[in-house]
Amino acid sequence: MSTETLSRTAATTPKAERYKVTFPRLVKSEIIKLTTVRSTIWSLAVMVFIVLGFAALMSFALRSQDISDFGSELPLGASVATFGISFGQLVIVVLGVISIGSEYSTGMIRSTLSAAPARIPALLAKMLVIAIVSFVVSLVALFAAFFLAQAILPSTQTASLGDPQVLRMIVGGALFLAVMAMFAVAVGAIVRNTAAGISIIVGLVLILPGILVSIPWEWVKTIGRYLPDSGMTVFSEAGTMYHDVWTGFGILVIWTVVATVIASVLIKRRDA
């Protein structure tokens, strides 16, 4: 009897290990969920179109007007390549909110949290996947936009990857969009509603900064300088924004970390 019991246990152990929930398997699950829905493909395609479209549009406009610079030492070819990020971020944050909000609206979140009862690893896996996908796709789009701009602009306005700040702006733009995607997922997990999450993100990134800066109270303007849009410094020319390059990006990272902590606490305490 003892020998039979030990044999049965030994036979079943590998199978139990095979289906054990681990973080890499949660990541794989999130990759499948993200890449098998049409909204992801359409969102990323639109983002790429926006980045390339604005680069081409600005390049043709500058070429036709024979504008040699924007009053800075940075070549136009570098500035034009990242021009579309400010608009492309809208698509990325919408994708981030939808990736979590759709699970709550369809009830799929119950299956996700049942498979991963610890809950927080499932949230972190989703954030990691969407950050990597956003970074890779946007990096390819930004490099393509850069070379497209150089092909359109005259030689007096072009830039090269070896010029100061150029490579940092391109990689920084992709990094900015990746962190914004993570921030959007965290906000979506907090509110558990797609429309509410998109409204909050758009308000924080696009609407609120303009309103606060226009109010003639210095303390209100100061608050406006510490909103998530401060992260745009990472793909902007150094010295053109209130914060320096990495301080501004650090503010966005802090917003993302705080939102992630709040989302992690709530996802553990609330029912699915």
Secondary structure, 3 states (H helix, E strand, C coil): CHHHHHHHHHHHHHHHHHCCCCHHHHHHHHHHHHHCCHHHHHHHHHHHHHHHHHHHHHHHHHHHHCCCCCCCCCCHHHHHHCCCHHHHHHHHHHHHHHHHHHHHHHCHHHHHHHHCCCCHHHHHHHHHHHHHHHHHHHHHHHHHHHHHHHHHCCCCCCCCCCCCCHHHHHHHHHHHHHHHHHHHHHHHHHHCCHHHHHHHHHHHHHHHHHHHHHCCCHHHHHHHCCCHHHHHHHHCCCCCCCCCHHHHHHHHHHHHHHHHHHHHHHHHHCCC
